[in-house]
Amino acid sequence: MRSRTSFSLPEGKMHAL
């Protein structure tokens, strides 16, 4: 929940996993 601002799509999908 820290790179959500920079990576809203790439990081979001990786975090879900």
mmJSON file of the N, C-alpha and C atoms, coordinates in Angstrom:
{"data_MODEL":{"atom_site":{
"group_PDB":["ATOM","ATOM","ATOM","ATOM","ATOM","ATOM","ATOM","ATOM","ATOM","ATOM","ATOM","ATOM","ATOM","ATOM","ATOM","ATOM","ATOM","ATOM","ATOM","ATOM","ATOM","ATOM","ATOM","ATOM","ATOM","ATOM","ATOM","ATOM","ATOM","ATOM","ATOM","ATOM","ATOM","ATOM","ATOM","ATOM","ATOM","ATOM","ATOM","ATOM","ATOM","ATOM","ATOM","ATOM","ATOM","ATOM","ATOM","ATOM","ATOM","ATOM","ATOM"],
"id":[1,2,3,4,5,6,7,8,9,10,11,12,13,14,15,16,17,18,19,20,21,22,23,24,25,26,27,28,29,30,31,32,33,34,35,36,37,38,39,40,41,42,43,44,45,46,47,48,49,50,51],
"type_symbol":["N","C","C","N","C","C","N","C","C","N","C","C","N","C","C","N","C","C","N","C","C","N","C","C","N","C","C","N","C","C","N","C","C","N","C","C","N","C","C","N","C","C","N","C","C","N","C","C","N","C","C"],
"label_atom_id":["N","CA","C","N","CA","C","N","CA","C","N","CA","C","N","CA","C","N","CA","C","N","CA","C","N","CA","C","N","CA","C","N","CA","C","N","CA","C","N","CA","C","N","CA","C","N","CA","C","N","CA","C","N","CA","C","N","CA","C"],
"label_alt_id":[null,null,null,null,null,null,null,null,null,null,null,null,null,null,null,null,null,null,null,null,null,null,null,null,null,null,null,null,null,null,null,null,null,null,null,null,null,null,null,null,null,null,null,null,null,null,null,null,null,null,null],
"label_comp_id":["MET","MET","MET","ARG","ARG","ARG","SER","SER","SER","ARG","ARG","ARG","THR","THR","THR","SER","SER","SER","PHE","PHE","PHE","SER","SER","SER","LEU","LEU","LEU","PRO","PRO","PRO","GLU","GLU","GLU","GLY","GLY","GLY","LYS","LYS","LYS","MET","MET","MET","HIS","HIS","HIS","ALA","ALA","ALA","LEU","LEU","LEU"],
"label_asym_id":["A","A","A","A","A","A","A","A","A","A","A","A","A","A","A","A","A","A","A","A","A","A","A","A","A","A","A","A","A","A","A","A","A","A","A","A","A","A","A","A","A","A","A","A","A","A","A","A","A","A","A"],
"label_entity_id":["1","1","1","1","1","1","1","1","1","1","1","1","1","1","1","1","1","1","1","1","1","1","1","1","1","1","1","1","1","1","1","1","1","1","1","1","1","1","1","1","1","1","1","1","1","1","1","1","1","1","1"],
"label_seq_id":[1,1,1,2,2,2,3,3,3,4,4,4,5,5,5,6,6,6,7,7,7,8,8,8,9,9,9,10,10,10,11,11,11,12,12,12,13,13,13,14,14,14,15,15,15,16,16,16,17,17,17],
"pdbx_PDB_ins_code":[null,null,null,null,null,null,null,null,null,null,null,null,null,null,null,null,null,null,null,null,null,null,null,null,null,null,null,null,null,null,null,null,null,null,null,null,null,null,null,null,null,null,null,null,null,null,null,null,null,null,null],
"Cartn_x":[0.841,0.0,0.873,2.038,2.93,3.23,3.287,3.572,2.273,1.158,-0.149,-0.229,0.433,0.383,1.187,2.306,3.168,2.724,2.485,2.077,0.656,-0.288,-1.693,-2.141,-1.509,-1.908,-0.898,0.373,1.416,1.588,1.755,1.965,0.682,-0.435,-1.718,-1.927,-1.594,-1.776,-0.77,0.435,1.474,1.138,0.578,0.238,-0.899,-1.784,-2.935,-2.447,-1.369,-0.846,-0.15],
"Cartn_y":[-1.205,0.0,1.252,1.153,2.322,2.693,1.725,2.031,2.137,2.136,2.202,3.512,4.532,5.833,5.769,5.077,4.975,3.815,2.659,1.476,1.066,1.657,1.361,0.072,-0.243,-1.443,-2.578,-2.33,-3.351,-3.857,-2.955,-3.328,-3.909,-3.343,-3.82,-5.291,-5.694,-7.107,-7.992,-7.504,-8.291,-8.447,-7.396,-7.427,-8.412,-8.52,-9.418,-10.862,-11.169,-12.533,-12.786],
"Cartn_z":[0.0,0.0,0.0,-0.597,-0.627,-2.079,-2.96,-4.38,-5.178,-4.459,-5.137,-5.951,-5.472,-6.167,-7.467,-7.399,-8.588,-9.476,-8.826,-9.589,-9.222,-9.884,-9.561,-10.26,-11.379,-12.131,-11.973,-12.247,-12.144,-10.717,-9.782,-8.383,-7.785,-8.17,-7.649,-7.95,-9.162,-9.556,-8.828,-8.649,-7.975,-6.494,-5.912,-4.491,-4.227,-5.2,-5.06,-4.942,-5.65,-5.642,-4.309],
"occupancy":[1.0,1.0,1.0,1.0,1.0,1.0,1.0,1.0,1.0,1.0,1.0,1.0,1.0,1.0,1.0,1.0,1.0,1.0,1.0,1.0,1.0,1.0,1.0,1.0,1.0,1.0,1.0,1.0,1.0,1.0,1.0,1.0,1.0,1.0,1.0,1.0,1.0,1.0,1.0,1.0,1.0,1.0,1.0,1.0,1.0,1.0,1.0,1.0,1.0,1.0,1.0],
"B_iso_or_equiv":[0.0,0.0,0.0,0.0,0.0,0.0,0.0,0.0,0.0,0.0,0.0,0.0,0.0,0.0,0.0,0.0,0.0,0.0,0.0,0.0,0.0,0.0,0.0,0.0,0.0,0.0,0.0,0.0,0.0,0.0,0.0,0.0,0.0,0.0,0.0,0.0,0.0,0.0,0.0,0.0,0.0,0.0,0.0,0.0,0.0,0.0,0.0,0.0,0.0,0.0,0.0],
"pdbx_formal_charge":[null,null,null,null,null,null,null,null,null,null,null,null,null,null,null,null,null,null,null,null,null,null,null,null,null,null,null,null,null,null,null,null,null,null,null,null,null,null,null,null,null,null,null,null,null,null,null,null,null,null,null],
"auth_seq_id":[1,1,1,2,2,2,3,3,3,4,4,4,5,5,5,6,6,6,7,7,7,8,8,8,9,9,9,10,10,10,11,11,11,12,12,12,13,13,13,14,14,14,15,15,15,16,16,16,17,17,17],
"auth_comp_id":["MET","MET","MET","ARG","ARG","ARG","SER","SER","SER","ARG","ARG","ARG","THR","THR","THR","SER","SER","SER","PHE","PHE","PHE","SER","SER","SER","LEU","LEU","LEU","PRO","PRO","PRO","GLU","GLU","GLU","GLY","GLY","GLY","LYS","LYS","LYS","MET","MET","MET","HIS","HIS","HIS","ALA","ALA","ALA","LEU","LEU","LEU"],
"auth_asym_id":["A","A","A","A","A","A","A","A","A","A","A","A","A","A","A","A","A","A","A","A","A","A","A","A","A","A","A","A","A","A","A","A","A","A","A","A","A","A","A","A","A","A","A","A","A","A","A","A","A","A","A"],
"auth_atom_id":["N","CA","C","N","CA","C","N","CA","C","N","CA","C","N","CA","C","N","CA","C","N","CA","C","N","CA","C","N","CA","C","N","CA","C","N","CA","C","N","CA","C","N","CA","C","N","CA","C","N","CA","C","N","CA","C","N","CA","C"],
"pdbx_PDB_model_num":[1,1,1,1,1,1,1,1,1,1,1,1,1,1,1,1,1,1,1,1,1,1,1,1,1,1,1,1,1,1,1,1,1,1,1,1,1,1,1,1,1,1,1,1,1,1,1,1,1,1,1]
}}}
